[in-house]
Amino acid sequence: MTLEKTKEEQYVPIVCPICGVGCNTELVISNGKPIKVVVKGRNPDLNGKFICIKGLIVADILNHKDRLKTPLYKESEDFKKISWEEAIKLAAERLYEIINLYGPNSIGILASGKILNEEAFLAQKFARTVIKTHNIDICARLCHSPSEIALRMQFGYGAVSACFDDFTEAEAIILIGANTRFTHPGVWNKLRKTKKILIVADIFEALSMADIKLRPNPGTDLVWINGLSKIIIDRDLYNHEFIEERAIGFEGFKKSLSIYNEDFVEKTTNISTDQLNSIANLITKKKTIFIWGMGLTQHANGTDAVLSIGNLALLTGNIGKRGTGIVPLRGQNNVQGASDMGCSPFILPGGYDTTDKGILTHFEGYWNTSLPKEPGLSATEMIHKILDGKIKALYIIGENPVLSEPQSAFVKWMFQNLELLIVQDIFLTETAKYAHIIFPAAALGEKCGTVTNAHRRIQYTEKAIDPHKFAKPDWQILQDLANSMDQKWDYKNTEEIWNEIRTIVPIFKGATYSRLKNSNGLFWPIHNENDEGSRRLYMDRFSFKDGRGRFYPVKPPFAYTKITSDFPYMLVTHRLYEQFNTGEMTLRSKITSKDVKNGFVALNESDTNLLHLTDGSFIRINSPYGSVVSPIKVIKGMKVPKGFVFAPIHFFKFINFNELTSTYPLDPLARMPSLKKIPVNIEKI
């Protein structure tokens, strides 16, 4: 990529810092200042000249008055400005003190799905080689950790298997638990142009363009998916040849489906056998892609739900071929990359298991140090271990758990009990307000390096301007802190860090900076510099010794979250087109906050009439775990089913619906709490 210049303006190619699509844009610089974002179509394979409203906010964010300008130290109840030297020295001393008093596993690190690959790599390296703990995690724990784990179990890699080209070549698309029009407009732009048979399963508004619309009871997706698998087997529609040649475990899976009879599936899911028969006829005869979002994963059985999709893909032979595949819609711009870099308590860079002694030896050799042998804690578990006194310090990089974690009131209380909280971010987030030390970080556009989109496309993003005031890139902050703790890190730039990654992790070896800068991105695995990369996974074999995909029997949930007489409504979190995640960026932009600036809930019209509610009425929403007050907003065209409460997540600093959630039960494999559905009652105020 090269910088394009005119007499007045400079166009700097960057990757959009919002969602996992990773759209290519240009940041326009005038007199050294970012003024807007444009799209010149330099990557026709990805987004071409398309950009959603969220992609236009980068200049607003870089210029925003709320940007953190200097390191801060909390003295009594107020923050005091300190120098970088003081901040790094103080943080190192306090971390050492806690390690000496309580041991390395008393410290946890939360990295970000929005920082560069190189920075995520250093974050986990800092945790494992400096602190000596596997207590590191990212936001994926609360979105697609079930997808990563299930896909790794069944196919070998915890990642999307298809590419955008497959959307064109597919003949049918199943979309589950996701409103791509709002959450991933780049994907929606591809879908709306296809002339495919579209099957949509979602609680809220099924897309008008869908050919088959399913509205399953919340949390029951794995039941109708397994019911569909049973129908396919009972009718002998499954792909015998594919299973014989490329899968293992079919007979055991087949026997496990006996419970998913027609009566059980219909009563549990509210989806008819006729609908499932229609879908069975389609996807067993047509090349099909399976796409899903957090409507499927944000449950205590999210991993099982994704395993059910994997079983269906194997059963129909819809994986490892052009026009087929499995596509979890990853949330943040580099959450796939941060996962690839090993920001997980269970996974090392490249997807290697932390319990594999041979792999530990591999990394120990390169890093010339011993690595911890004890397993790490997930983000949610770290926060709960503060209550037990086992976690004494947290170092949080670009995450906002005070808003995003379940039982947010409990999280705030826990953070006040930490002996040390270090926060590294671009804004004074709700989490940063509880910090003892704050490091101001550079944003995308102020640093160069690589990010990996949801489809495994590694892309280079340029630096357009110097970091804001005294802010520093996350990799430089991590290096300074490591060296203040007796390390000898000497990275001159992100390319040196990337070359270390390429050396240690074979699947990235062929993706040199030179190749990345002169291309529209490369898809891992890419094993050498002559390798063109892997746009599609599993074309010849699955990533196991025997090359076969695995069927996994999945039992129905032990119990479903249901409404009761005490809590007769179901609150379900959702997303809006203009906003992103907890709103720390989009709510600060005039572009995206013009129409909706504050939190609200939406109900079905019959429910508002029954409760004598009108637009702007305030209600108290109670769950078994907490209570919040919110206004009602009537949104034209929003189809909220009767008995449901729609709650957008972007305004949690005003109304945090996570106060209504419970941390437990957790998904036993992914450690995912149930965030998506909450039984509540409503009181008019």
N, C-alpha and C positions, 0 to 999 in steps of 0.2 A: 504494500500500500504506500502511496506517496501523498504528500500534502498538496492540495490544490490551492492556488493562490490567485487572487485578483488584486488590483491596485489597492482597494479598500478593505477587502475581507479575505480571510484564510479559512478554508474548509478542511477540517481535521476528521479523518475517518475514525469513528469509535463504534463500539458495540453498545446497544441500548442497555442501561443498567437496571431495567425493571424486571420483566418476566423471563422465563426459561426459553422463549423462542429465540432470543439473541439477535434481534433485527439489526441490520447494518445501517447506520445513520452517519451524518456529517454534522459536527459541531462547528458553528460559524463563529469565528473570532474576529472582532473589530477593535483595533487599538489595544490589543492585549486582553480584551474582555470577551467572554462568551455572550452572544446576543440571542441566538436561536438555534434550533435544530432543523436541518433539512434532510431530505432523502433523495439521493441522486440515482438509485437503482444499481449500485455497483455490485450487488449480489442478487441477480435475478433468480437464482436457485432457492434463496431463502425468503426474502421479503420484497425484492424488487423495489418499486417505488411506493410500496404500502407502508404506512406507519400509523399506529393507533394514537389516541390522544395522550396516553401515558408516556409515550416515547418522545413527546415534544417538551417535556418539563426540565430537561437536563440543565439548560442555561439558568432557569429559575433556581434550581437547587444549588448550583455552583456559586451563584451570586447572593444567596439568601443571607439576610441580616442575622439569622439565628445560627449560622455556622460557628462551631467551636473554633476559637482563635488561638488560644494558648492552653498549655497544661493547667489543670486546676487541682487544688488540694482542699479537702473539707476541713475547716477549722471551726469547731463547735457546730453550728448549724449552717454556716455560710461557706461558700467556696472562695478560695484565695488563689490569685494568679501566681504561678511559680514558673521557673525556667525549666527547659527540657532536662538540663543536667540534674536539677533538684528532683524533678518528677521521676526520672529513671532511677536515680540513686535511692530515693525513698521507696519506690516500688520493689526494687531488688532487695533492699534490707528487710522489708516487711515479709516478702516471700520467703527469704532465707530463715527468718525468725519462725515463721509458721511451719516450715519443713522441719526445722530442728526440734520444735516443740511437739508436733503432732504427726510428722511423717509426710511424705510426698502425696499420699492419697487423700490428704485433707484439703487438697487444692483441686479445683475443677476449672476447665477452660471451655468457654462457648465461643466457637468461631462463627464465621458468617458465610451465608450463601451468596453474598454480594461482593466479596473481595476477590482479588485475582487468584488464579491457581497457585501462583508462586507464593502468595501470602498465606493461603490456606495450608500449603505444604509446610511453610515455616511455623505456622501456628501449631500443627500437630508435632512437628519436630521439636519445638520448644517444650510442649507438654511431655514428650516421651524421653528426650535426652537431657533437658535442663531440670524440669520439675521431677521427672522420673515417674510419670503416671499415665495410664490410659484414659484418665478422666477428661476426655475431650469430645465435644459433640457440636452439632449445628442444627439449624431450623428444620432440616429434613426429618428430625425425630417427630415433629408435629405435622408433617404433611405426607411424605412418601417413603418413610422408613419401611412400612410394610411392603411397598413395591420393590424396593431394593433387596430386601431379604428374601421375599418369595421368588423373585426372578433369579437371584443368585442360586437358590436352592434347586430350581427347576431347569435352568438353562445355562448357568455358569457366570453370567455377568448381571449386575444389578442395574440394568440400563435398558433404554428403548432399543428395539431390534430393527426398526424400519427407518426410512427417511421420507422426506416430503414427496419425492418422486413416487413412492408407493401409494400415496393418497390418490394420485392420478391413475395408477394402474389397478388399484383395488376395484372390486365390483360391489362390495358391501362394506359398510362401516358401522360398528357398534360403539356408541358413545355412552358411557356410564358415569353418573355422578359428577358431571361437569357442565358448566355453562360457558363453553369456549368463547362465545360472542363477547362475554364480559372479562373472563380471566386470561384468555390467550387469543387476543384478536388476530394475531398472525396465523394461528392454526385455523381459526374460524374463516379467515380470508381464503385459505386453501380449500376448506371444506365446502364453502358456499359455491365455489366454482366447479366442484365436481358434480358429475351426473351419476352419482352412485345411489344405491339403496341405503338409506340412512335409518338406523335403528337407535332411538334415544331412550335411555332409562334415567329419569331424574325426578326428584320430588316436586320441584317447581316447574316453571314454564318449559314444557317440552318444545323444542324448536319447531316453528311452524312448517319448516321444510322437511321435517322427518316423515318418512314413509310409515314407520311403526313407532308408536309412542307408548312407553311403559311408565307407570307411576308406582313404583314399588313402595311398600311400607318402609320407613327409614330403618337402615341397618339390616335389611333382609336380602341384600343383593346376592350374597353367596348362596342363598337358598334357591332363588330362581335360576341362577347360573348352573347350579348342580342339577336342578330339575330339568333344565334344558339339555345338559349332558346325558341324563338318564333317558330322555326321549330319543336323543340321537342314537344311543346304544340300543335301546329297545326296538327301534325301527330299522336297525342295521344300516344307518346312514353314515357311520363313522368311516374314516379313511384307513382301511385295513393295511394298505401298502405302506403308508407313511409310518404308522404305528409299528409295523413289523420291522421296518428298516431303521427307524430313527428314535424310537422311544422305548422306555422300560417301565414296568409297574402297572401295565394296563389291567391285568386280571384282578389285582388287588383293588384298583380304583373302581372297576366295574362292580365288584361285590359291595363296595362301600356306599353305593348309591341307592341301595334298597329303601332307605328311609325317605328318600325324596320322591315319594309317590305323588300322584296328581292332587289328591285331596289335601295332603300336608302342604304342598307348595302353594296351592291357590289360597288356602286359609291363612298361611303365614305371610305371603307376599302381596296379595291382592292382584296377582297377575294370572290371567286365565291360561289353561292348557292350550286353547286354540291359538293364543298369541305365541306361545312357546313353540307350538307345532309349525306355525308360519315361519318363525325365525330359524328353526331347525332345517326346514326345506331350503331356505336361502343360503345359510352360511356353510352348508355341507356341499353345495354345488357351485358356490361363487368364492372368489378370492376375497378374503375378509381381513380387515384391520380392527383390532380391539383398542379403544382409547378410553382412559378413565382419569378421574380427578379425585379430589379429597372427599367427595360424597361417598366414595367407595372405601377410602383408606382410613378416614378419621374415626375409627371405631376400635373397640377393644378386640375385635376379630378381623382387623384390616388385613393382616397377612394371609389369613385363610381365604378372604375374599379374592385377593390377588392370585393365590394358588388356584382358585376355582377358574379364573380366567385363563391361567396357564394351561390347566387341564383341558379346557375347551379348545384352546389353540392347537394343542397336540392332537386332540381327538379328531379335529376337522382338517388337520394338516395345514393350518393357516399360520405357519411361522417358518422362517428359513427359506422363503420363496419371494420373488418379486410380487408386489401388490398385496402382501400379507404382513402381519407383524403385531407386536404388542407395544403400546405407546402410553406409558404413564405421563401425565402432563405435569412436568416439574415446575415448581413455583417461581423461585427467584432466578436471577440472571446467571448465577454461577453455582447453584446448589448441586448440580450434577458434578461440576468440577471440584467443589469442595469435598464432596463424597469421594470422588476419584483420588483426591490427594490424601485421604485417610483421616479426615476430621470426624472420626467415629470411635466410640469406646471399644468397638469390636473389629474394626477393619483398618488395616495399614494402607499406605499408598498403593494404588493399583488393584485394590479389592482383596488383598491378602488377609487371611484370618490372623488375629493377634495371638491365637493359641497354637499356631503352627510353629513348632520349634525350629524347623529348617528355615522358614521365612524370617523368624526373629534373628537367627544367625546371619542371614543375608544382610539385613539392615544393620545389625550390630557391626558387621565387618566394614561396611561403607562409612558408618558414622563413628566408628572407633570408640564405642561405648557399649555398656550393657543396657538392655531395655527391660522395663518392668514385666514381671511374669503374671501379676495379679490382673484379672479382668477389670475394665473400667465401668463407670456408671453413665447412664444416659442423662440428658439434661434434666428431665423430670425427676429422676432418682437423686441427682446431685442436690437439687433444691430441697427434697425431703430429708436428705441426710444432714442438712443444716439443723433440722429439728433434733436429730439424734446426737448432734455435736461431732459428727464424723467429717463434715465439710466445714472448714473454717474460712476459706477464701475462694473467691471466684474472680476470674479474669475474663471479661466479656468483650468480644470484638465484634462490633456491628450487629448485635442482636438486642432484642427488646423484650426479655422474658417477663417483665412486670406486666406487660400487656398480653403477650402471646401464650403464656403458660396457663394451664387450668388452675382454678381456685386462686385467682389473682390477688385477692385480699390476703390469702395465706402466704403467697409469694412475697408480697410487700413486707409482711411481718418477718418472714425468714431473712430477707435481705438486711433488715435492721439488726439481725442477730449475728451477721457475719463480722469476723474480726478484720477482714480486708475485702473490699470490692473495688476492682480496677475496671474501668469502662473505657473503651477505645471506640470512638464514633465520630460522625461528622456533625451531629446535633446533640444538644442536651436532651436526650430522650427521657421518658418516664423512668427507665431503668437507671440512667446516668444520675438522676437526682438522688439516688441512694448511695452513690459511689463515694469512696474515700479519695481516690485518685482518678483523674480523667485525662486521657491522652486524646488530643484533637487529630483526627485522621484525614488523609486526602481522599477525595472521591474519584470515581471513574471520570476520565477527562483531565485529571490532574496527575495521572501516572500511566505508565504503559506496561503491558504484560498480556497475559492470555486469560481467556475465560472459555468455558465449555458449555454449550447450550444443551437443552434437554435431549437433543438427538445425537449427542456425543461429538458434535462439531467443535473442535478446538479452534478458537479465533483470536487473532491478535488485535488489541485495541490500543490506539495511539494516545500519547500525552499531548494535550492541546495547550494547557497553561500550567504555570507553577502552582503548587498547593496553596490553598487559601491561608493568608497570614502566616502563622507559625505551625500550621498543620504539616504532618509528614505522612508519606505512604506507610501503610500497615507493615510492609516488609522491613522498612527501615526502623520502625519502632520496635518490632520484635528482635531485630538484630542488636539494636542498642541495649535492650533489656537483657538479652542473652549474654552479651559481652560484659555487662555489669554484674552478671552472675558467673563470672570466671570462664566463659566460653571464648572461643577464638573464631567466631564467624566473621568472614571477610568477603561478603558478596558485594560486588561493585554495582550491580544492576540486576534487574529481574531475569535477564538472559542467563546469567551465571546460575541463578537458582533453577531455572528451567532446564539447563544442561545437567544439573545434578539429578533432577527428576528423571530425565531421559536416560541417564546412566543407570539409575537404580531400578526403574520400572520399565520392563521390556515393551509394554503395550504403547508407550509414548516415544520410543526410541527414534523413530523416523520423522517426528514432527519438530524439525529444527525451526529456529526463529526465522531464518532466511526463507524457508518454504512457507511458513505461516504468513509472513509479511507480503509474500508475492502470490497469495492465493486467497480464495474466499473461505478458507478454513479447511481443516483435515479431520477426518473421522477416525477416532481410535477404535480398535487397535491398529497401530501403524508401526510395524516392527523394524523397518529399516528405511533409509533415505530413498530407496527405489520403490518402496511400497506406496501405492496411491491411497491407502487407508481403506476403511471398511464402512461403506455407506450402509450396508445391511449386515446384521450378525447372523450367524448360524446357517449360512447358505450351504455348507458342506457337512458340518458337524456341530454339535453343541459343545460347549467348553468344559467337557469332562473327559476323563481318561478313556471311557468307552465311546465318547462322541454322541451319547444318547440323552434326549430330554427325559425328565422324570415326571411321571404321574404321582400326585400326592392326594391320598384320600382326605377329605375334609368333612368334619362332623358339623352339624348345625350348632349354632350358639346354645349354650346351656340355658341362657335366659335372654329375653329381648327387653330393651328399654321401651316401656309402654306407658301410655297415659293412664291415669287412675282417676278416681272420683275426687281425690285431693288435688291432683295436678292434671287437669283435663286437656291441656294444650301441649303441643310439641314445638319447642323452640328449635329452629335450625339455622345455623350460621350460613351466611351467603356472601357474595361479592357483588360489587357494582362496577360498571364499565369504567367510570372515571377514576376510581380509586385503586390503591394497591396495598395489600397487607394492612399493617396497623396505621398507615397514613402518614408516617413520619416524613416521607418525601412528597407524596401527592397532595396532602392537605396544606403544604406550604407553597404550592404553585397556584397562581391565579388561573392557569389554564384548566386544571382539573378540579379546583374547589369552587368554581364559579356558581354551580347550581346547588350542590349539596355540601354543607360545611359541618354539620353536626349529626350526632347519632340519632337513630330512630328505629322503629319497628313497623312492619306492615302486616296486616291481617286480612283475611278474607272478608269481603263486604258483608256477608251474612253474620259473621262474628262481630264486626264493628256495630252492626245494627242491633244485634242481640244485647251487646254491652252498652249501647247508647253512646258510642264513641264517634267522634268526627276528626277530620284532619286537624292535627295540633293538640288533640286531647292527650293528657298525660296519664300513664298507667304505671302501676307497680307490678313488676314481674317477679314471682317467687319460685324458687326451685327447692329441692330438699337441702341445698348447700349454700344458698345465698339469695340476695334480693337486689334488684336494680330498679331505677325509675327511668322511664323513657317516654318521649312523645310518640304519637301515632303519625305516620305519614302515608297519605294516599298517593300511590304512584300509578298513573294510568298505564294500562297494559300489563302490569305485573300480576301474574296469575298465582296468587297464594292459595293453596287448597284450604278448604274448611278445616278448622281445628289446628292450624299451624300458625306459628309466629315467625316471620322472616326477620332476621337480625344481621345486617351487614357488619363485618368485622372491623371496618376501617376507622371507626370512631371510638376505639376502646379507651382513649385518654379522657373521653367525656362520659361514655357509658360502656363499662367493660362487662360484656356478657359472659366472659370467662369466670366471673365471680359466681355464676350459676352452675358451673361444671364441677365434676369430681375428678381427682387425679386417678382414682382407682375405680374399676379394675384397669390394669394396663394390658395391652397386647403382650402375650407371654414371650414372643420372639422379638418384635419390633419395639417394645416398650412404649407403644403409642397409647395415650389416653383417649377416652371417648369424648371428642370435642364437638361432634357434628349434631347430635340430637339430645335435647334436654327436656324432660317433662316439667311443665311449669303451670302455675295458675296466674290469673290476672285480676288486679283490683283497679277500678277507676279511681283516679285522684281528682 
